């Protein structure tokens, strides 16, 4: 018999084999554990109806459509990809296309200044300077950096692809100071107690810095990635270059930053001012 603990371990193993990020693994495991608590049945006995009841319960509790869609994906991954149930009749409400939240340059400055430790400050600067995903940033090794060329290499990023990202001149100097102070000559740039710093810890560092900086917008590592792309677009950087730097497979994904960018909109004169 496959107990819930064994099934969740199998889920974690499959996610690792698929190259999923630590953040995705954590989310999928938490969602499936919560579902098992809700349904109170053995995993092998679960039906499509059980999943539908759970997703409906999430909606009743006010969960956003995007959160419910994520829960659906997490559950179907376990029950279809791992347990081979073949569930196909589970739908969720459509997700409205929302523009990403972006920090202003002034807010980014305040966020950096609010970081209380050298490691935290470098983490925030690197995420904003390069547009890295949080998992990519935490997996960076000293060996991936070409500081003389002001670039870094993401190894086996999303989709298993390597790509180059940019580093600012000021950031290069800070990385050199940081690695010297922390005595990091090789290996992970952001080591934790065991292995790399966790994504959860990185989120906490940034959220606490945002609170100290008095920023009321929701701030996360991914918001810094959005801010990187939007500020590049506002500076006139070609959309295809931004696509390459972000590691987007499809240009349509990158085009959202054309809509977020406010620089061109600010140049428009309101008709009221022409009366």
N, C-alpha and C positions, 0 to 999 in steps of 0.2 A: 504493500500500500504506500502511495506517495503522500506523506504527511505535508501540511502547509510549509513547514520549515525546509523540507527537502525540495519542494516545488520552488520556493523562493530562492533557494541556493542554485537550482537549475536555471532559473530566470537570470540570476546574476552572472552565471557562467556563460550563458548564451549571449547576453549583452556584451560581455568582455570579448567574446569571440567575434562579435560583429563590429568591434572597435568603437562601441558607444562611449561617450565621455562619462567621467565620474558623476557629473551633474545629472545626466540622463539616467544612469543606473540608479542613483539615489532616488530620483523622482519615481521611476517605474516600480522600484521595490516598495516605496512608501505607499503608493497608490494601491498596489496589489495586496499589501498587508492590510490596509484599511478596508478593502473590499472583502477580504476573508473574514475580518471581524464583523462586517455588516451582514454577510450572507450566512455565516455560521454553518457552512457545509464543507465537506471534503472537496478539494480542487477538482478531482475527477468527476464529481457529481454536479458541477456547475452547469447551468444552462444559459441560453441567450436571455431568457426571461430574468434570471438573477442579475445579469449585467444591466439590463434595461431598468430594473427596479432601482439599482444602485445609482445609475446615472440620473434617473428622475429624482431621486432623493437629493442628489447634489444640486440639481436645479432648484428644487423646493427650498433648499437652504441658502439660495442666493448666489451660488457659484457662477462665475462668468462663463459664457459659452466657450471661450478659449480653454478654460480650466477643465470643463466637462469633455471637450474634444481631446485634451491631453489624457484625461483619465480613460477615455475610450481606447486611445492608441495603446496605452500601457496595458490595459486589460486584454485587448485583442492580441498584443504581442505574446503574452503568456499563454493564453488559451488557444491561439492558432499556431504560433510559431514554435512553442515549446511543447504544449500538450496536444497539438494537432486536432483541435476540436472542429475547425472549419466553420466557425460562426461568421455569417455574412449579412444577417438582417438587422444590424444595430446601427441606427442613425443618431446624429446629434444635431442641434440647431446650427445654422450657418454662423460663421464667425465674421462679424463686420470688420472691414479693413480699416484699422486705426493707424494713424501716423505715429511713429515712435516718438517718445519723449526725448528731447534733446536739451542738454545744458548749454547755456551761453558761455562764451569764453571767460567772462567774469566769474561765473559760477564754477567753472573748472579751476580757475586760479584759487578761489576760496576753498574749494575742496582739497586741493593740494596743500595749501597752507594749514588746513585743519588737521592734516595727518600728524600724529604724535610721534611716530617712529620712522627711522630711516627706511626700513623695509616696507612699511605701509606707504610711505611717500613714493618710493620707487615703483611699487605695484600700481598705484593710481596713474603715475606719469607714463609708465610703459603701456598700460591699457589705452590711454588717450593718445599717446604719440604714435602708436602702431595699428590700432584698430583690431587687436587680437581678441579672439574669444577667450573666455576665462580659462577654459581647459587648456588651450594652446599656450597661454601665458604661464600657467603654473607648471607646464611640462617643459618649459624652456630650460636648456642647459647652457652652461658657459661655452661649451663646444659649438653651440648653434649660433653664437654671436660673432660677427665680423665687424668689430668696433671701428677699425680703421676705414672701413667702407660705409659705416653707419647703416648697416643692415643686420637682420637676423633671419634665421631660417626656421620655419615651422615644419617639423618632421611628422609625417603621417597625420595631417590635420583632418578636417571633415572630408569624408569621402576617400580617406587614405592618401591624400595628395600632399606633397611637399610644396611650399611656396615661400617667397621672399617677402619680408615686411621691412618697413623703413624705421629708422631710429633718428631722433633729432640729435643735433650736435651737443646740446646741453645735457640730454639724457645719456649720451655716451660717457661724458665726464662723470655723471652721477653713478653710472653703473661701475665705472672703474673705482670710484671711492668706496662704494658699497661692497664690492667683492673684496677689496683690500681690508676694509674694516671688519667684515664678517669672516675673513679668511676662507673665501670660497675660490679655489683655484680651478676646480672642475666640478662637473655634476650639476645638479639642479640649482637654478638661480634663486628659487624660493623654496628652500627645504622646510619641511614641517618637523614635528617630533618623530614621526615615522614616515619616511617617503616625502612626497611633495606636500606643500600647504594645501589644505582642502578648499574646495570651492565655497563651502559653507563659511569657512573662516574668512575668505576673501570678501564675500558678500557682507559679512558682519563688519569688517574693517571699513569698507566703503560707506555702509549705512551710518556707522557711528561718526565718521568724518563729515558726512553730509549734515548730520544733526548738529554737530559742533559749528559747522559753517553757516547754519541757519538756512539751508536750502530746503524748501518745502516740497519740491518735486520728488517723486520716487527716484532714488539713485541706486544704480547697480552696476556691476561690471559691463553688462551689455549696453547700458545707457551711455557709457563712455565710448563704446564702439560706435553707437549711433552718432554721437557727438563728433567723433573723429571723421566719419564719412560726410556728415552734413557740413562741417567747417571746411573740409577739402572742396566740397562741391561749391560752396559759397565763394571760395577763393579762385574758382575757375578751373579746377582740376577735371580732366576728361573723365567721363563716366566709366569708360572701359578700364582706365587706370585704377579707379576706385574699386571696380569689380575685381581686378586682379589682386589688389592689396587686401581686400576683405575675404578673398577666396570664395566668391559666389560662383556657382556653376552657371547660373542664368543671369543675363543682364537685366531681365525684368525685376529680379529681386533688388538689384542696386538702384533701379529707377525711382524707387520710393524716395530717395534722398533729393531728387529733383523737386518733389512735392513738399518735402520738409524744409528745404532751404528757403530762407526768408529774405535773402539779400536782394534779389530781383524785385520782390514784392514791395520792399521798402522804397524802391526807386519810383514806384507808381505814384502819381499825384492824384489825390482824391478829387473827384469832380466838385466837391464843396469848395475846395481851395481855388477853383478856377472861375467861380461865380463873380 
